[in-house]
Amino acid sequence: MATWQEIEKDAPEFAEKVRGRFEAGRHKTMATLRKDGSPRISASELQFEDGEVTFGMMGDSLKLADVRRDPRIAVHSPSIDPPENEADWHGDAKLSGRAVEVPPGPDAEEGSGAFRIDVTEVALTYLGGTPPDHLVIESWHEGTGWRRRTRK
């Protein structure tokens, strides 16, 4: 698994675009796994700081219980509708990995959780071409690094 800093070093332009998609809005969508293995999606906030992707969860939340039981997560960037000129759409980003609990900050509420993400996979999708007539998929995977594909 990788830190965000390792991805930035391996594929800096890609990492910058992904970070921009995540920072385009405050609320992201996080997927965790319930006790029975089914998915749970929840709104979440996360930050890119000091070479890490970090987030917190309120105490007694179901997603906190999920992550403490099974740390596998996936996070989707805010969904921003494409503008009228779809060539100007920046796309969306996803990342997945494992949540690793870290010491909470000094202002953390009792029972809350603080985490960083050990990243295993990152994906960025957007429209390419002039006119925008195909989907561009850029991705980074643990062990293979960055790659770019297109689909008509």
Phi and psi in degrees as GROMACS dihedral restraints (atoms count N, CA, C in turn):
[ dihedral_restraints ]
;  ai    aj    ak    al  type     phi  dphi    fc
    3     4     5     6     1  -124.2    20    10
    4     5     6     7     1   153.1    20    10
    6     7     8     9     1   -83.3    20    10
    7     8     9    10     1   162.6    20    10
    9    10    11    12     1   -61.0    20    10
   10    11    12    13     1   -35.8    20    10
   12    13    14    15     1   -59.9    20    10
   13    14    15    16     1   -37.7    20    10
   15    16    17    18     1   -66.1    20    10
   16    17    18    19     1   -38.2    20    10
   18    19    20    21     1   -67.9    20    10
   19    20    21    22     1   -41.6    20    10
   21    22    23    24     1   -59.4    20    10
   22    23    24    25     1   -38.0    20    10
   24    25    26    27     1   -72.5    20    10
   25    26    27    28     1   -39.5    20    10
   27    28    29    30     1   -74.6    20    10
   28    29    30    31     1   -38.9    20    10
   30    31    32    33     1  -143.6    20    10
   31    32    33    34     1    72.5    20    10
   33    34    35    36     1   -60.7    20    10
   34    35    36    37     1   -42.3    20    10
   36    37    38    39     1   -66.8    20    10
   37    38    39    40     1   -41.8    20    10
   39    40    41    42     1   -61.6    20    10
   40    41    42    43     1   -48.8    20    10
   42    43    44    45     1   -60.0    20    10
   43    44    45    46     1   -38.7    20    10
   45    46    47    48     1   -65.2    20    10
   46    47    48    49     1   -42.2    20    10
   48    49    50    51     1   -65.0    20    10
   49    50    51    52     1   -43.0    20    10
   51    52    53    54     1   -62.4    20    10
   52    53    54    55     1   -47.4    20    10
   54    55    56    57     1   -58.5    20    10
   55    56    57    58     1   -40.5    20    10
   57    58    59    60     1   -60.4    20    10
   58    59    60    61     1   -38.6    20    10
   60    61    62    63     1   -66.9    20    10
   61    62    63    64     1   -41.0    20    10
   63    64    65    66     1   -68.5    20    10
   64    65    66    67     1   -33.2    20    10
   66    67    68    69     1   -86.4    20    10
   67    68    69    70     1     1.8    20    10
   69    70    71    72     1   -70.5    20    10
   70    71    72    73     1   -16.2    20    10
   72    73    74    75     1  -158.0    20    10
   73    74    75    76     1   162.5    20    10
   75    76    77    78     1   -76.1    20    10
   76    77    78    79     1   -42.4    20    10
   78    79    80    81     1   -98.1    20    10
   79    80    81    82     1   125.4    20    10
   81    82    83    84     1  -106.5    20    10
   82    83    84    85     1   170.0    20    10
   84    85    86    87     1  -112.0    20    10
   85    86    87    88     1   124.8    20    10
   87    88    89    90     1  -112.0    20    10
   88    89    90    91     1   135.6    20    10
   90    91    92    93     1  -107.2    20    10
   91    92    93    94     1   129.6    20    10
   93    94    95    96     1  -125.0    20    10
   94    95    96    97     1   176.0    20    10
   96    97    98    99     1  -112.4    20    10
   97    98    99   100     1   125.8    20    10
   99   100   101   102     1   -70.3    20    10
  100   101   102   103     1   170.4    20    10
  102   103   104   105     1   -55.5    20    10
  103   104   105   106     1   -36.6    20    10
  105   106   107   108     1   -85.0    20    10
  106   107   108   109     1     3.4    20    10
  108   109   110   111     1    91.7    20    10
  109   110   111   112     1    -7.5    20    10
  111   112   113   114     1   -78.1    20    10
  112   113   114   115     1   156.5    20    10
  114   115   116   117     1   -78.5    20    10
  115   116   117   118     1   150.4    20    10
  117   118   119   120     1  -127.9    20    10
  118   119   120   121     1   130.9    20    10
  120   121   122   123     1  -112.1    20    10
  121   122   123   124     1   142.7    20    10
  123   124   125   126     1  -146.5    20    10
  124   125   126   127     1   152.2    20    10
  126   127   128   129     1   -69.7    20    10
  127   128   129   130     1   145.6    20    10
  129   130   131   132     1  -154.8    20    10
  130   131   132   133     1   160.2    20    10
  132   133   134   135     1  -117.0    20    10
  133   134   135   136     1   148.0    20    10
  135   136   137   138     1  -145.6    20    10
  136   137   138   139     1   163.1    20    10
  138   139   140   141     1  -131.8    20    10
  139   140   141   142     1   150.8    20    10
  141   142   143   144     1  -105.2    20    10
  142   143   144   145     1   110.9    20    10
  144   145   146   147     1  -149.4    20    10
  145   146   147   148     1   137.8    20    10
  147   148   149   150     1    52.8    20    10
  148   149   150   151     1    40.5    20    10
  150   151   152   153     1    75.7    20    10
  151   152   153   154     1    12.0    20    10
  153   154   155   156     1  -128.3    20    10
  154   155   156   157     1   156.9    20    10
  156   157   158   159     1  -102.2    20    10
  157   158   159   160     1   121.8    20    10
  159   160   161   162     1  -126.7    20    10
  160   161   162   163     1   156.2    20    10
  162   163   164   165     1  -158.0    20    10
  163   164   165   166     1   164.8    20    10
  165   166   167   168     1  -129.9    20    10
  166   167   168   169     1   163.1    20    10
  168   169   170   171     1  -138.6    20    10
  169   170   171   172     1   145.0    20    10
  171   172   173   174     1   -70.9    20    10
  172   173   174   175     1   145.5    20    10
  174   175   176   177     1   -59.0    20    10
  175   176   177   178     1   148.0    20    10
  177   178   179   180     1    65.9    20    10
  178   179   180   181     1    10.1    20    10
  180   181   182   183     1   -78.9    20    10
  181   182   183   184     1   150.9    20    10
  183   184   185   186     1   -65.4    20    10
  184   185   186   187     1   -38.0    20    10
  186   187   188   189     1   -67.8    20    10
  187   188   189   190     1   -30.4    20    10
  189   190   191   192     1   -64.2    20    10
  190   191   192   193     1   -44.8    20    10
  192   193   194   195     1   -61.6    20    10
  193   194   195   196     1   -41.1    20    10
  195   196   197   198     1   -56.8    20    10
  196   197   198   199     1   -52.0    20    10
  198   199   200   201     1   -67.8    20    10
  199   200   201   202     1   -35.3    20    10
  201   202   203   204     1   -69.5    20    10
  202   203   204   205     1   -28.0    20    10
  204   205   206   207     1   -83.1    20    10
  205   206   207   208     1   -42.4    20    10
  207   208   209   210     1  -142.7    20    10
  208   209   210   211     1   108.6    20    10
  210   211   212   213     1   -77.4    20    10
  211   212   213   214     1     0.8    20    10
  213   214   215   216     1   -70.8    20    10
  214   215   216   217     1   127.8    20    10
  216   217   218   219     1  -139.5    20    10
  217   218   219   220     1   162.4    20    10
  219   220   221   222     1  -137.3    20    10
  220   221   222   223     1   144.9    20    10
  222   223   224   225     1  -132.6    20    10
  223   224   225   226     1   134.6    20    10
  225   226   227   228     1  -110.1    20    10
  226   227   228   229     1   138.6    20    10
  228   229   230   231     1   -64.1    20    10
  229   230   231   232     1   166.6    20    10
  231   232   233   234     1   -57.7    20    10
  232   233   234   235     1   143.0    20    10
  234   235   236   237     1   -89.0    20    10
  235   236   237   238     1   113.4    20    10
  237   238   239   240     1  -110.5    20    10
  238   239   240   241     1   123.7    20    10
  240   241   242   243     1   -61.7    20    10
  241   242   243   244     1   143.1    20    10
  243   244   245   246     1   -63.5    20    10
  244   245   246   247     1   144.7    20    10
  246   247   248   249     1   -71.4    20    10
  247   248   249   250     1   172.9    20    10
  249   250   251   252     1   -54.3    20    10
  250   251   252   253     1   -43.3    20    10
  252   253   254   255     1   -87.7    20    10
  253   254   255   256     1    98.1    20    10
  255   256   257   258     1   -60.5    20    10
  256   257   258   259     1   -19.3    20    10
  258   259   260   261     1   -64.1    20    10
  259   260   261   262     1   -21.3    20    10
  261   262   263   264     1   -89.9    20    10
  262   263   264   265     1    -0.8    20    10
  264   265   266   267     1   -73.0    20    10
  265   266   267   268     1   130.4    20    10
  267   268   269   270     1   -87.5    20    10
  268   269   270   271     1    -7.6    20    10
  270   271   272   273     1    85.2    20    10
  271   272   273   274     1  -163.3    20    10
  273   274   275   276     1  -137.7    20    10
  274   275   276   277     1   165.0    20    10
  276   277   278   279     1  -133.0    20    10
  277   278   279   280     1   152.7    20    10
  279   280   281   282     1  -137.7    20    10
  280   281   282   283     1   149.4    20    10
  282   283   284   285     1  -142.1    20    10
  283   284   285   286     1   151.4    20    10
  285   286   287   288     1  -141.6    20    10
  286   287   288   289     1   161.5    20    10
  288   289   290   291     1   167.6    20    10
  289   290   291   292     1  -146.1    20    10
  291   292   293   294     1  -123.9    20    10
  292   293   294   295     1   135.8    20    10
  294   295   296   297     1   -81.3    20    10
  295   296   297   298     1   127.6    20    10
  297   298   299   300     1  -115.8    20    10
  298   299   300   301     1   119.5    20    10
  300   301   302   303     1   -71.1    20    10
  301   302   303   304     1   136.7    20    10
  303   304   305   306     1  -125.8    20    10
  304   305   306   307     1   163.5    20    10
  306   307   308   309     1   -58.8    20    10
  307   308   309   310     1   136.5    20    10
  309   310   311   312     1   -70.4    20    10
  310   311   312   313     1   157.5    20    10
  312   313   314   315     1   -70.9    20    10
  313   314   315   316     1   170.3    20    10
  315   316   317   318     1   -64.6    20    10
  316   317   318   319     1   -22.6    20    10
  318   319   320   321     1   -99.9    20    10
  319   320   321   322     1    10.5    20    10
  321   322   323   324     1   -67.8    20    10
  322   323   324   325     1   142.5    20    10
  324   325   326   327     1   -74.4    20    10
  325   326   327   328     1   151.1    20    10
  327   328   329   330     1   -55.6    20    10
  328   329   330   331     1   129.6    20    10
  330   331   332   333     1    85.1    20    10
  331   332   333   334     1    -6.9    20    10
  333   334   335   336     1   -75.3    20    10
  334   335   336   337     1   170.3    20    10
  336   337   338   339     1  -126.9    20    10
  337   338   339   340     1   142.6    20    10
  339   340   341   342     1  -119.6    20    10
  340   341   342   343     1   139.5    20    10
  342   343   344   345     1  -142.9    20    10
  343   344   345   346     1   157.7    20    10
  345   346   347   348     1  -120.0    20    10
  346   347   348   349     1   160.9    20    10
  348   349   350   351     1  -108.3    20    10
  349   350   351   352     1   122.9    20    10
  351   352   353   354     1   -84.3    20    10
  352   353   354   355     1   111.4    20    10
  354   355   356   357     1   -84.7    20    10
  355   356   357   358     1   133.6    20    10
  357   358   359   360     1  -112.1    20    10
  358   359   360   361     1   -23.9    20    10
  360   361   362   363     1  -156.3    20    10
  361   362   363   364     1   141.1    20    10
  363   364   365   366     1  -137.4    20    10
  364   365   366   367     1   138.3    20    10
  366   367   368   369     1  -136.1    20    10
  367   368   369   370     1   145.2    20    10
  369   370   371   372     1  -134.1    20    10
  370   371   372   373     1   126.8    20    10
  372   373   374   375     1  -124.4    20    10
  373   374   375   376     1   140.4    20    10
  375   376   377   378     1  -160.9    20    10
  376   377   378   379     1   170.7    20    10
  378   379   380   381     1   -88.9    20    10
  379   380   381   382     1   141.2    20    10
  381   382   383   384     1  -125.0    20    10
  382   383   384   385     1   163.9    20    10
  384   385   386   387     1    94.1    20    10
  385   386   387   388     1   164.7    20    10
  387   388   389   390     1  -130.4    20    10
  388   389   390   391     1   103.8    20    10
  390   391   392   393     1   -71.0    20    10
  391   392   393   394     1   165.1    20    10
  393   394   395   396     1   -69.7    20    10
  394   395   396   397     1    98.3    20    10
  396   397   398   399     1  -121.4    20    10
  397   398   399   400     1     9.8    20    10
  399   400   401   402     1  -150.6    20    10
  400   401   402   403     1   159.1    20    10
  402   403   404   405     1   -91.5    20    10
  403   404   405   406     1   134.3    20    10
  405   406   407   408     1  -107.6    20    10
  406   407   408   409     1   129.6    20    10
  408   409   410   411     1  -120.8    20    10
  409   410   411   412     1   112.4    20    10
  411   412   413   414     1  -105.2    20    10
  412   413   414   415     1   140.1    20    10
  414   415   416   417     1  -147.2    20    10
  415   416   417   418     1   158.7    20    10
  417   418   419   420     1  -131.8    20    10
  418   419   420   421     1   129.3    20    10
  420   421   422   423     1  -126.7    20    10
  421   422   423   424     1   142.6    20    10
  423   424   425   426     1   -55.1    20    10
  424   425   426   427     1   128.8    20    10
  426   427   428   429     1    91.1    20    10
  427   428   429   430     1   -22.6    20    10
  429   430   431   432     1  -121.4    20    10
  430   431   432   433     1   -17.8    20    10
  432   433   434   435     1    79.1    20    10
  433   434   435   436     1  -152.9    20    10
  435   436   437   438     1   -85.7    20    10
  436   437   438   439     1   145.2    20    10
  438   439   440   441     1  -152.2    20    10
  439   440   441   442     1   159.6    20    10
  441   442   443   444     1  -130.4    20    10
  442   443   444   445     1   133.4    20    10
  444   445   446   447     1  -132.8    20    10
  445   446   447   448     1   160.3    20    10
  447   448   449   450     1  -130.1    20    10
  448   449   450   451     1   153.9    20    10
  450   451   452   453     1  -137.0    20    10
  451   452   453   454     1   135.5    20    10
